Amino acid sequence: MTDLCDEGKRLYADALRLGRVSRSEVVPAPCLLEFALLHPDPDDPNWLRPVLPAAALAQRLHPIEREIQERRHLAIELTDSFEPFLAISAQGPRETHAVTVHEGIDRINAAIERATAECQTEVLTVQPGGGRSEHVLSTALKRGQHIIDRGISMRTLYQHTVRHSQGTLAYAEIMAKGKVEIRTLEELIERLMIFDRSVAFIPARDDRQVALELRHPGLVDYLVKVFEQLWRRAVPLLEEPAYAPPVDGITGVQRSIAKLLVEGHVDEAIARRLGMNVRTCRAHIAKLASALGSGSRAQLGFLIAQSGLLDKDTSLGGEQ
């Protein structure tokens, strides 16, 4: 307890002004006794006299100061314990961990925040999936605003499905005020963040609860090249993508789904790869089956292969 109750403050002030206060008045303010701010009047047991504020404060501060002194001694002891190892570390070569594992969202975000703070020139990110939640966009906007304010350039890749997300479009318009470019593709690799082409972050598990921080120059350089290849194929978010026209009533996105179906992917995996929800994915599969006259999932795969659908060029992306 570090503060007096309101009634205790009033009564203590009265006691200091008048020199004493009756015991009956103190009953509603037990905080006065907890702070030991009153002591019995030696001349009349029905009254209490105030302890001087300076004395009361010193009494309250004494255990705190003693704890501070104890912690200082502990800090000195810890420093003495680690001093031999610090000396060895200072003499030897400085080594940067090529791969660091971060478990848990809080630790992952803390590592990304450190990398953002250390970044000087450029950020590259790949963000697969559809539209983001308000919380995710709010966090991204704060981080992005910090990057904009420092004049750092940023390039981000999303999937075409974010073009239907008002929140993501609003975020893009705000970020466009800085040195920020956003492009989209129909299909992307997993999440990726690269800072100054020297440190990268990738997920280590599908649930994204574990991430790897990569500082090996060869690994980071490889990931930069992957990003650049995707970037050249992508379309600026605030421009209309040049969609491939429908062929025989089948859209570009449905051709992409057909390709993944033939490869043996299940609905959930296809939806994740194309950044859409499973319901939308299944609706496209139903339209695809109707267009090809398929009566079953097994027959659909055969008809896709037989139709020559996958021989058609879908490099420009697909309709959403």
Helices and strands as residue ranges (DSSP letters): H 6-18, E 21-22, H 23-26, H 31-34, E 38-40, E 47-50, H 53-91, E 99-103, H 105-118, E 122-126, H 134-149, E 153-159, G 160-164, H 166-175, E 180-185, E 192-195, E 199-203, E 210-214, H 217-233, E 235-236, H 252-262, H 267-274, H 278-292, H 297-307, G 309-311
